[in-house]
Amino acid sequence: MQPRQADQIKVKNNNIYHRSAGGFVFFEEPKSCNLFVALIKPENEVGLFIPKGHLKVGESSRDAAEREICEELSLHKKPTLIARLGVENYSFNTDDTENKNFKKVSLFVFSLASKEKLTAPKSENIDESLWVEFDDAYNRLTYDKDNLIKARELFYLSKNRTS
């Protein structure tokens, strides 16, 4: 995905600094207690990913995570925030430039009360948006496996507090 002018991206000394946000969206089936997580399959990718994207100028990381999740999953209802999971920092290079990219990603945990139908928005270069049972999600997730485990813990902790 190409960054937009309104995205929080800074270029300094041939380095590119990105700020992104996203997260895990859970749904637990009431009868079976099976836990599902909403994931995306971007175009030209083999594995699954969590929905996330760049913050816009002036946007908080929480608002960006919620917006990106709603956009990439085509949600009609806003998910309920459970917790802030943390921040991941990493760097990478792309084939089309010699610039080093540094990315700071704020991650959150959300839930939905119903297993809303997910649709892949082609405008976001996503082939598929889908609900995946937890164990399968762990096996198919390209990155963020440790964060998936932590997110599940936070989901169940919040559920126990409200029960």
Residue pairs with C-beta under 8 A, 6 or more apart in sequence:
1 53
1 124
1 125
3 9
3 18
3 54
4 54
4 56
6 56
6 57
7 18
7 54
7 55
7 56
7 57
8 18
8 19
8 54
8 55
8 56
8 57
8 59
9 16
9 17
9 18
9 19
9 54
10 16
10 17
11 17
11 99
14 98
14 99
14 100
15 99
15 100
15 101
15 102
16 99
16 100
16 101
16 102
17 101
17 102
17 104
18 54
18 101
18 102
18 103
18 104
19 54
19 55
19 61
19 104
19 106
20 52
20 53
20 54
20 55
20 64
20 103
20 104
20 105
20 106
21 52
21 53
21 55
21 61
21 62
21 64
21 65
21 68
21 105
21 106
21 107
21 108
22 50
22 51
22 52
22 53
22 65
22 68
22 69
22 105
22 107
22 108
23 50
23 51
23 52
23 65
23 69
23 85
23 107
23 108
23 109
23 110
23 151
24 37
24 38
24 50
24 85
24 107
24 108
24 109
24 110
24 147
24 148
24 151
24 155
25 37
25 38
25 51
25 69
25 73
25 79
25 110
25 111
25 112
26 35
26 36
26 37
26 38
26 82
26 109
26 110
26 111
26 112
26 151
26 152
26 155
27 35
27 36
27 38
27 111
27 112
27 113
27 114
27 115
27 116
27 131
28 34
28 35
28 36
28 111
28 155
28 159
29 36
29 115
34 133
34 134
35 133
35 134
35 152
35 155
36 115
36 131
36 132
36 133
36 134
36 137
37 131
37 132
37 134
37 137
37 148
37 151
38 51
38 69
38 73
38 112
38 118
38 129
38 130
38 131
38 132
39 48
39 49
39 50
39 51
39 129
39 130
39 132
39 137
39 140
39 141
40 48
40 49
40 50
40 51
40 72
40 73
40 120
40 126
40 128
40 129
40 130
41 47
41 48
41 49
41 120
41 126
41 127
41 128
41 129
41 130
42 49
42 125
42 126
42 127
43 125
43 126
43 127
45 127
45 142
46 142
47 140
47 141
47 142
48 130
48 132
48 137
48 140
48 141
48 142
49 141
49 142
49 143
49 144
50 107
50 141
50 144
51 68
51 69
51 71
51 72
51 73
51 129
52 65
52 68
52 72
52 105
52 107
53 64
53 67
53 68
53 71
53 72
54 64
55 61
55 64
56 64
59 67
61 106
61 108
62 81
62 84
62 106
62 108
64 106
65 106
65 107
65 108
65 110
66 78
66 79
66 81
66 108
66 110
69 75
69 79
69 110
70 78
70 79
71 121
71 124
72 121
72 124
72 126
72 129
73 118
73 119
73 129
74 118
74 119
74 120
74 121
74 129
75 112
75 116
75 118
76 116
77 112
77 114
77 116
79 110
79 111
79 112
80 110
80 111
80 112
80 113
81 108
81 109
81 110
82 108
82 109
82 110
82 111
82 154
82 155
82 158
83 108
83 109
83 154
83 158
84 106
84 107
84 108
84 109
85 107
85 108
85 109
85 147
85 150
85 151
85 154
86 106
86 107
86 147
86 150
87 104
87 105
87 106
87 107
88 103
88 104
88 105
88 107
88 144
88 147
89 102
89 103
89 104
89 105
90 102
90 103
90 105
91 100
91 101
91 102
91 103
92 100
92 101
92 103
93 99
93 100
93 101
94 101
107 144
107 147
107 151
109 151
109 154
109 155
109 158
111 155
111 158
115 131
118 129
118 130
118 131
119 129
120 126
120 127
120 128
120 129
121 129
132 140
134 148
134 152
137 148
138 145
138 148
138 149
141 148
